[in-house]
Amino acid sequence: AAGVIQSPRHLIKEKRETATLKCYPIPRHDTVYWYQQGPGQDPQFLISFYEKMQSDKGSIPDRFSAQQFSDYHSELNMSSLELGDSALYFCASSLATGEYGYTFGSGTRLTVV
Amino acid sequence: AQTVTQSQPEMSVQEAETVTLSCTYDTSESDYYLFWYKQPPSRQMILVIRQEAYKQQNATENRFSVNFQKAAKSFSLKISDSQLGDAAMYFCASYGGATNKLIFGTGTLLAVQP
């Protein structure tokens, strides 16, 4: 069965550069969530989209933006990268409501040097 | 608001033995769901088990079962006949229908000793 696809798997950027992470949800899932997991930390909610509209916003820095496109894939854009942005970024998808749990992608490991 | 608390940063169990991971939560919602996710060294987040708060019966998935105590807001995970492949970080999580957001606890790192 198709899973949530994230690209790239690994990304190395320098400080002040820009990064774009992509997420392709499970077919028919119309809700996408982005989480940030720092080393040894639990995943922290960043932002979510339902039917291409932002549905909720968590602890996402102003330097970050995201959107969901007409084909339901989502992109997380991160500008003016800082060393502290180094983390594992997860995308997850669900049907309209997440009561059955989210299906997570394998994550993108971002390293800022 | 929702909060999830896991008070055991690390646990260890002998292969074939049983281990229980603790989780407490707090929520103002009447309609909510609880989950345990497993994160092995590969870092993939894998759903282990799900509990609907309005159901009194404890969820079971093969060797994994929960002890859901709604009044105490407790949701522990029992792993029976532990296997080496069970070694992972386990996250307890809460989802509320009103907030539409999955909130994680800080995780319990489970080691399985051969």
Interface residues (C-beta under 8 A of the other chain):
Chain A: Y33 Q41 D42 P43 F45 S48 S55 D56 G58 L88 F90 A92 T97 G98 E99 Y100 G101 Y102 T103 F104 S106 G107 R109
Chain B: Y33 F35 Y37 S42 R43 Q44 M45 I46 L47 R50 E52 F91 Y95 G97 T99 N100 K101 L102 I103 F104 G105 T106 G107
